[in-house]
Amino acid sequence: MNTKTIEVISGSILEEQTSLTLVEICQSCHAPAETIIRLIEHGIISPIQGEKSKQWRFHQSALILADKALRLKRDLGINMAGVALALELLDEIDALRKRLDHLNPPDFS
């Protein structure tokens, strides 16, 4: 018997100048509003506009961060404070790698 494994990949197409509502982020991340609000409370994402949650608008990068944060929480089972710390450390590693690449460009000869 032959079995095939199919990997389903989902994503969202983001326009350059699009801002997102709380509802749109919730739908894209498959998460309730309470979970996204917890991301905001822990400083993982933040609205760029609006005083109340119904008026909030988020930069498209917030969707990427929210998705990454929720995957860390789900896959590693860490709390939101741990997720915030992990994301901060991942950003720092990325910045250090960029600095290192700038100091030592690859030699393709």
Backbone as CSV, one residue per row, in Angstrom:
resi,resn,N_x,N_y,N_z,CA_x,CA_y,CA_z,C_x,C_y,C_z
1,MET,0.829,-1.170,0.000,0.000,0.000,0.000,0.878,1.241,0.000
2,ASN,0.630,2.143,-0.920,1.371,3.395,-1.021,0.647,4.493,-0.265
3,THR,1.397,5.207,0.546,0.804,6.355,1.234,1.583,7.603,0.854
4,LYS,0.854,8.675,0.668,1.465,9.953,0.344,1.231,10.904,1.499
5,THR,2.264,11.676,1.790,2.139,12.706,2.802,2.012,14.042,2.095
6,ILE,0.986,14.769,2.465,0.767,16.083,1.876,0.924,17.114,2.974
7,GLU,1.809,18.062,2.741,2.009,19.141,3.700,1.196,20.347,3.254
8,VAL,0.325,20.815,4.121,-0.509,21.962,3.810,0.165,23.212,4.361
9,ILE,0.368,24.154,3.482,0.990,25.420,3.872,-0.053,26.508,3.683
10,SER,-0.214,27.324,4.704,-1.157,28.433,4.584,-0.408,29.734,4.785
11,GLY,-0.964,30.802,4.298,-0.334,32.100,4.451,-1.298,33.201,4.098
12,SER,-0.836,34.405,4.281,-1.625,35.589,3.955,-0.808,36.475,3.045
13,ILE,-1.445,37.025,2.051,-0.781,37.968,1.167,-1.006,39.353,1.742
14,LEU,0.100,40.054,1.977,0.025,41.375,2.581,0.426,42.426,1.555
15,GLU,-0.374,43.457,1.456,-0.025,44.576,0.599,0.924,45.480,1.369
16,GLU,1.690,46.294,0.659,2.709,47.107,1.308,2.151,48.092,2.323
17,GLN,1.067,48.752,2.052,0.553,49.795,2.927,-0.674,49.370,3.723
18,THR,-0.929,48.107,3.834,-2.110,47.632,4.519,-1.896,47.609,6.021
19,SER,-2.869,48.145,6.752,-2.878,47.966,8.193,-4.006,46.989,8.496
20,LEU,-3.879,46.314,9.614,-4.811,45.244,9.946,-5.593,45.586,11.206
21,THR,-6.821,45.113,11.267,-7.631,45.271,12.470,-7.358,44.102,13.409
22,LEU,-7.846,44.218,14.629,-7.731,43.126,15.590,-8.412,41.875,15.059
23,VAL,-9.575,42.043,14.461,-10.316,40.901,13.913,-9.510,40.209,12.821
24,GLU,-8.869,40.977,11.957,-8.081,40.394,10.868,-6.881,39.621,11.402
25,ILE,-6.225,40.159,12.424,-5.094,39.434,13.015,-5.588,38.153,13.670
26,CYS,-6.702,38.236,14.373,-7.279,37.035,15.007,-7.599,35.966,13.972
27,GLN,-8.212,36.365,12.878,-8.572,35.413,11.828,-7.325,34.796,11.199
28,SER,-6.326,35.616,10.911,-5.117,35.111,10.263,-4.328,34.179,11.167
29,CYS,-4.324,34.466,12.479,-3.566,33.650,13.433,-4.401,32.514,14.028
30,HIS,-5.679,32.472,13.678,-6.585,31.465,14.248,-6.538,31.515,15.771
31,ALA,-6.650,32.735,16.306,-6.551,32.941,17.751,-7.674,33.870,18.204
32,PRO,-8.160,33.660,19.414,-9.184,34.574,19.940,-8.583,35.944,20.276
33,ALA,-9.440,36.939,20.345,-8.996,38.305,20.641,-8.251,38.376,21.970
34,GLU,-8.679,37.592,22.943,-8.024,37.612,24.257,-6.548,37.232,24.143
35,THR,-6.252,36.289,23.287,-4.862,35.860,23.096,-4.040,36.970,22.447
36,ILE,-4.595,37.621,21.448,-3.881,38.713,20.778,-3.695,39.878,21.747
37,ILE,-4.688,40.145,22.580,-4.572,41.203,23.577,-3.459,40.875,24.571
38,ARG,-3.298,39.619,24.907,-2.183,39.221,25.790,-0.837,39.485,25.123
39,LEU,-0.757,39.302,23.800,0.479,39.631,23.075,0.775,41.122,23.200
40,ILE,-0.274,41.932,23.133,-0.115,43.381,23.265,0.334,43.723,24.677
41,GLU,-0.298,43.111,25.665,0.043,43.382,27.070,1.494,43.036,27.392
42,HIS,2.047,42.046,26.696,3.436,41.638,26.931,4.415,42.353,25.999
43,GLY,3.915,43.313,25.226,4.782,44.111,24.369,5.301,43.390,23.143
44,ILE,4.673,42.281,22.786,5.123,41.521,21.625,4.676,42.207,20.339
45,ILE,3.447,42.676,20.317,2.942,43.488,19.209,2.282,44.719,19.819
46,SER,2.065,45.734,18.992,1.358,46.912,19.484,0.619,47.568,18.329
47,PRO,-0.542,48.121,18.633,-1.291,48.815,17.581,-0.587,50.113,17.196
48,ILE,-0.703,50.476,15.945,-0.104,51.723,15.475,-1.126,52.851,15.465
49,GLN,-2.388,52.490,15.707,-3.447,53.485,15.649,-4.625,52.999,16.481
50,GLY,-5.368,53.915,17.046,-6.601,53.596,17.748,-6.454,53.589,19.252
51,GLU,-7.487,54.089,19.912,-7.510,54.143,21.377,-8.146,52.882,21.971
52,LYS,-9.205,52.403,21.358,-9.942,51.243,21.851,-9.724,50.069,20.903
53,SER,-9.943,48.872,21.415,-9.647,47.674,20.622,-10.402,47.635,19.297
54,LYS,-11.606,48.187,19.247,-12.371,48.206,17.990,-11.765,49.162,16.973
55,GLN,-10.942,50.099,17.444,-10.317,51.080,16.559,-8.866,50.740,16.231
56,TRP,-8.327,49.729,16.899,-6.920,49.401,16.704,-6.620,49.055,15.255
57,ARG,-5.463,49.521,14.804,-4.908,49.134,13.508,-3.469,48.710,13.771
58,PHE,-3.045,47.661,13.107,-1.707,47.108,13.302,-0.945,47.128,11.991
59,HIS,0.353,47.346,12.094,1.225,47.221,10.928,1.259,45.750,10.539
60,GLN,1.482,45.490,9.277,1.486,44.098,8.808,2.557,43.250,9.491
61,SER,3.625,43.866,9.959,4.662,43.106,10.653,4.140,42.518,11.966
62,ALA,3.085,43.117,12.538,2.490,42.587,13.769,1.905,41.197,13.523
63,LEU,1.398,40.962,12.325,0.849,39.644,11.996,1.947,38.589,12.000
64,ILE,3.091,38.926,11.451,4.217,37.995,11.411,4.704,37.698,12.826
65,LEU,4.835,38.745,13.633,5.266,38.569,15.023,4.250,37.766,15.842
66,ALA,2.970,38.077,15.662,1.928,37.365,16.402,1.944,35.883,16.044
67,ASP,2.076,35.584,14.771,2.114,34.192,14.336,3.330,33.470,14.915
68,LYS,4.489,34.121,14.870,5.702,33.528,15.417,5.565,33.302,16.923
69,ALA,4.999,34.299,17.618,4.813,34.190,19.066,3.883,33.039,19.418
70,LEU,2.806,32.915,18.681,1.837,31.847,18.976,2.412,30.461,18.666
71,ARG,3.255,30.387,17.646,3.918,29.099,17.363,4.896,28.732,18.467
72,LEU,5.650,29.720,18.976,6.562,29.459,20.092,5.793,28.973,21.314
73,LYS,4.687,29.638,21.600,3.865,29.260,22.754,3.327,27.839,22.597
74,ARG,2.802,27.560,21.422,2.211,26.247,21.162,3.273,25.142,21.120
75,ASP,4.335,25.368,20.368,5.325,24.310,20.138,6.230,24.063,21.341
76,LEU,6.567,25.120,22.076,7.485,24.967,23.202,6.787,24.986,24.556
77,GLY,5.512,25.380,24.557,4.753,25.380,25.796,5.213,26.424,26.800
78,ILE,5.772,27.529,26.311,6.232,28.570,27.233,5.152,29.643,27.388
79,ASN,5.220,30.368,28.501,4.231,31.415,28.749,4.554,32.660,27.932
80,MET,3.657,33.656,28.008,3.814,34.856,27.181,5.082,35.637,27.522
81,ALA,5.442,35.690,28.800,6.680,36.385,29.172,7.883,35.673,28.541
82,GLY,7.863,34.356,28.531,8.927,33.582,27.893,8.947,33.780,26.393
83,VAL,7.772,33.873,25.796,7.677,34.133,24.352,8.288,35.491,24.028
84,ALA,7.945,36.512,24.826,8.490,37.851,24.593,10.017,37.832,24.685
85,LEU,10.545,37.139,25.692,11.996,37.041,25.856,12.626,36.286,24.687
86,ALA,12.021,35.183,24.279,12.552,34.397,23.159,12.594,35.230,21.880
87,LEU,11.548,35.994,21.618,11.524,36.833,20.414,12.590,37.919,20.473
88,GLU,12.778,38.482,21.650,13.816,39.501,21.822,15.203,38.908,21.572
89,LEU,15.438,37.717,22.093,16.733,37.067,21.892,16.938,36.666,20.432
90,LEU,15.883,36.214,19.774,15.988,35.877,18.347,16.317,37.113,17.518
91,ASP,15.720,38.253,17.854,16.039,39.506,17.164,17.499,39.899,17.384
92,GLU,17.964,39.724,18.612,19.354,40.062,18.918,20.321,39.154,18.155
93,ILE,20.019,37.877,18.077,20.851,36.943,17.312,20.892,37.351,15.850
94,ASP,19.733,37.719,15.309,19.660,38.138,13.909,20.505,39.390,13.673
95,ALA,20.426,40.360,14.594,21.218,41.584,14.460,22.709,41.283,14.533
96,LEU,23.105,40.379,15.436,24.516,40.008,15.552,25.007,39.293,14.301
97,ARG,24.164,38.443,13.728,24.542,37.755,12.478,24.737,38.749,11.347
98,LYS,23.854,39.742,11.276,23.988,40.766,10.235,25.277,41.554,10.402
99,ARG,25.598,41.898,11.656,26.858,42.607,11.913,28.051,41.758,11.530
100,LEU,28.013,40.482,11.868,29.101,39.578,11.548,29.242,39.422,10.035
101,ASP,28.125,39.294,9.325,28.167,39.182,7.864,28.733,40.449,7.239
102,HIS,28.421,41.589,7.845,28.925,42.863,7.329,30.440,42.963,7.541
103,LEU,30.929,42.445,8.661,32.353,42.499,8.955,33.149,41.470,8.159
104,ASN,32.522,40.339,7.876,33.193,39.250,7.151,32.357,38.813,5.970
105,PRO,32.386,39.584,4.861,31.591,39.191,3.702,32.081,37.857,3.132
106,PRO,31.174,37.074,2.565,31.575,35.772,2.021,32.521,35.924,0.829
107,ASP,33.448,34.990,0.702,34.407,34.993,-0.398,33.964,33.939,-1.403
108,PHE,33.470,34.398,-2.575,32.936,33.488,-3.581,33.965,33.154,-4.668
109,SER,35.243,33.340,-4.395,36.257,33.068,-5.433,36.597,31.619,-5.535
